[in-house]
């Protein structure tokens, strides 16, 4: 079990390569919802399909909690 847990920490996520872009959107638009992030990803990368719930979980789980912008965003949503 411990080996499996360790392997999940190193696993890359579908949205990892878009993390910087997602962060910049959140910094520019404090009222941005995860639904809008999913729409923007779909518009900019039509071959990349990801659901809104996946984006929501990614933003909450993987965006740096120490980021002031993210903390403001999290309080809004």
N, C-alpha and C positions, 0 to 999 in steps of 0.2 A: 504494500500500500504506500509506504513512504517513497519508494522508487517511482511509482506512478505520479504521486503528488509533485515530486521534484521535476518530472518530465513535463508536467503541464505548465510550470512556471517559465520554462524556456521556449515553449511553443510560440510560434509566430501567429499573430491574429490576422484575419482578413483585412482589417482596417489599419494595421500598423504602418503601411507605406503612405497612408493619408493622414497620419497623426498631426504632422506639422501644419498641413492645410486646415484641418479641423480646428486646431488651436488658434490659427490666425483668424478664422471665421468667428470663433467665439470671442476673441479679443476685439474684433471690429464691430461685432453685433451682439451686445450683451443680452438682447431679447430673443436671440436665435433659439429655435426649438430643434430637437433632434429630428423631427419630421422634416424640417427645412434642410438640415444637414444631409439627410438621406436624399432629398430631392436634388440638392446641388451636386451631390456625388453622382447621381443618376444622369444629370444634365451634362456634366463634365466628362464622365467616364461611362458611356452607354453600354459598353461591354461588361462592366463590373456591376453585378447585381447583388444587392444587400438589402435586407429588410430594415424597416424603421426600428423594430425592437432590437435588432443587432447593433444598430448605431447607438441607441439609447444605452444598452448595456456596456458598450465599448467606452462611450464618453464617461459614464459614471465610474467604471472600473479602471480605466487605463489612462485617463488624462490626469496629469499630476495634481494631486489634491493640495499641494502647497502653492499652486498657482493662484494668485489673488483673483484673477479674472474668472477662473473656474469656480472658485468659492462664491463669487457674486452670482454667477450663472446658476449654480446649484441652488442657491437660496431663492432665485426667481422661479425655478421649475421644481 
